[in-house]
Amino acid sequence: MIDVRIVSTGLYLPARIQTSAELSALIGRSEDWIISRTGVRERRIAEEPMNRMAARAALDAIGDGPRPDCLINASLTPLQLIPDSSVFIQRELGWESIPCWSIHATCLSFLVALMNAAALIQANLYQRILIVSAEAGTPWRNLNQPESAALFGDAAAAVVLEKTSEASAILDWEMSTWPNGAELTEYRGCGTRKPPGHPDNIPEDNLFNMMGPKVFRLVLMHISGVLRALFERNDMTFDDVDLFILHQASGPGMEGFVKLGFAREKIVNIVAEYGNCIAASMPMTLAIANARGLLRRGDRILIGGTGAGLSIAFALVQW
Amino acid sequence: MIDVRIVSTGLYLPARIQTSAELSALIGRSEDWIISRTGVRERRIAEEPMNRMAARAALDAIGDGPRPDCLINASLTPLQLIPDSSVFIQRELGWESIPCWSIHATCLSFLVALMNAAALIQANLYQRILIVSAEAGTPWRNLNQPESAALFGDAAAAVVLEKTSEASAILDWEMSTWPNGAELTEYRGCGTRKPPGHPDNIPEDNLFNMMGPKVFRLVLMHISGVLRALFERNDMTFDDVDLFILHQASGPGMEGFVKLGFAREKIVNIVAEYGNCIAASMPMTLAIANARGLLRRGDRILIGGTGAGLSIAFALVQW
C-alpha cells in the first residue's frame, strides 16, 4: 500500500470532432459497420501538437495549486525522438528546472507512470508529481485497416499526485507482459529496425497496425490470471470495486470486461464518444468520472487494462 | 535514503571497433582533430539490434542468479515505436510474463530508471529489478557535424537491483531540467513534428544534432547549483566521494568535471575507448569499474551527468 492521493485531474479535448459517418468515406466502410465493430461513434482530431494539448490538460489539473516538483510524460505519440516529450511539455507550461522524463508502455504508460510516481513520493524523493498523457496519433491511423483506423482518437489528460495522511492510497497493483504479442499491435517505424527514410520502408511501417482478433484472443488467455492474482492477494472480489476506470480499447473490449464479471453500471465507458486515445485513455476516463462526480473519497476503484506488448496491468486504488 | 543495492552489473560490447583514423575519412577531419576535440580514440559499432545487445548485457548481469520480477529498458535508440523496446528485450531473453516498460530521459535514462526502480523496490512492489540500457545509435550520426559524429558509440550495460539489509543504499538524488536547451541536442524526427516519410523532412531531421559549445555553456550555468543542492543536503563534499561514475559525454566534458573539483584519479574515464554511448554510458562505466575491482561495498559513489533537455542529474550511492 502506498499512501498517495490523486488530488486533482485535468482534461483537454481537441475541438474538432470526426464522426464515424465522416470517417466512413476514408476507410471504405459504412457508419453502421464502424459502430458495430468498434463501438466508436466519434473521436477528436488534434490540430495542435501533443505538448500543447498536454500543457492544457496539466493546467486544468493544477488549477490554482502550486507547481509540481516533478513532471512525468506518459504518452505514446512523441513530438520527436530527442529530447523526450516531457521537456517540450515543461517548456509549453513556461516552467524550468523541474525534473522531467517520459515513461513508455504504450496504452499502459499512464498506469505505469502512476505506480512509479507513487513509489517516488513514498520514498520522499518528490512531494507533488504531475503525470500527463497527450496523444495526437490520428495522423498515424492505417486507413487500409478499417477496424484499427476507426478506433483511435486524440486527447490529453493529467493528474496531480501527492502524499496523503487521509484514507486515500494505491492499495496494490499487478502487471504482466507477454512478448509473443509484440507484432499484434505495432508501429514498426521510428527506430533502428525501420529507420526513417530507409528505401526498404513501406508506408504501413509508419502507421498503427493492429490485429484486433488475435490481440483479443491473447488477452482472453491471460487477463483472468492477472486479475485473480491482484484480487486474491487483497482478499477482494469484483463486487468490492465501486468504479472501473479502464483503458478504452474498443467497444467490444469494454463488453469483454462485462463478460469477465465487472458490473456494467460501474464501468465508466467513454469509448463511443472519444474512441481509444492510447495512453491518454485511462487518465481521461478518470478525469471525466471525476467531473461527473462519480469518484467519492474512500471508494475503491480499479484502474487498468491492456496495452501493446502484450501487457496487462491493473491497480487497486482507494480514492 | 532507499535501502537497495546494485547486486550485479553486466556489459556487452559489439566486436567491431571504429578508430578515429577510420572515422576521419567519413567526416573530413584528421584523427588528431577528432581526438583533440572529442577525446574519443575509438568506438564500437553495433552489427546487431539493440534488443540483442541488451539481452547479452542482461545475462551478463544476471549470471547464475534468478530472473528479475520486473524489467526496465532505459535506452534512447528504440527498435521501433510500438511496442516499446522492453518487450523485445524480454523476448530476446526468452522470458514471458515479467512486467516491463521503458524510461526515456535521453542520456540520463539509466539514472532515472535506477531511481524509479529503487523506489518501486522500497514500496515492496518488486524484489529484483533488471535495468538495461542498449544503444545502437551510430547509424544516426550526422557526418556533416564532425564533432558530434565523432562522439557516439554503441554498447549495452545492465544492473540488477535488490532490497538490502546491508549498508548499501541510494542516499539521495537531485535532478533538474531546463527546456531552453531543447534544441541544443536533438533528433527532430520519429514523432508527430517530423513524421517519417513527410516530404518536408530533410535528412538531418533523422540524425543526431548537437550544438556542443552551447550545451557546454548551459551546463556550466546550472551544474554547480544541482551539485550544491545534493551535497549540502547530505552534508558532504566532493572529497567524501570515493568514485565518480559519470555520463561519458565527451573528453572535454570529462575535463569539465575535474575543473568542478572532482579528483581526477577518482573519475572512471572510458570516453577515449568507447565514446559517448548515450544512455548506456553510465551503466557501462559502472560495469567496467566493477570489473576492474574499483567498487568496494560501503564506498560512496556519485553517479550522474547531463542529458538532452537540458537535464542534469546526480545520485549519491553507498555501494
Interface residues (C-beta under 8 A of the other chain):
Chain A: I2 P49 M50 L76 T77 P78 L79 Q80 L81 I82 P83 D84 S85 S86 V87 F88 Q90 R91 W95 E96 S97 I98 P99 C100 W101 S102 I103 H104 A105 T106 L108 S109 V112 M115 N116 A118 A119 L120 Q122 A123 L125 A136 G137 P139 W140 W173 M175 S176 T177 W178 P179 N180 A182 T185 E186 Y187 R188 G189 C190 G191 T192 R193 K194 P195 P196 G197 N201 P203 D205 N206 F208 G307 A308 G309 S311 A313
Chain B: I2 P49 M50 L76 T77 P78 L79 Q80 L81 I82 P83 D84 S85 S86 V87 F88 Q90 R91 W95 E96 S97 I98 P99 C100 W101 S102 I103 H104 A105 T106 L108 S109 V112 M115 N116 A118 A119 L120 Q122 A123 L125 A136 G137 P139 W140 W173 M175 S176 T177 W178 P179 N180 A182 T185 E186 Y187 R188 G189 C190 G191 T192 R193 K194 P195 P196 G197 N201 P203 D205 N206 F208 G307 A308 G309 S311 A313
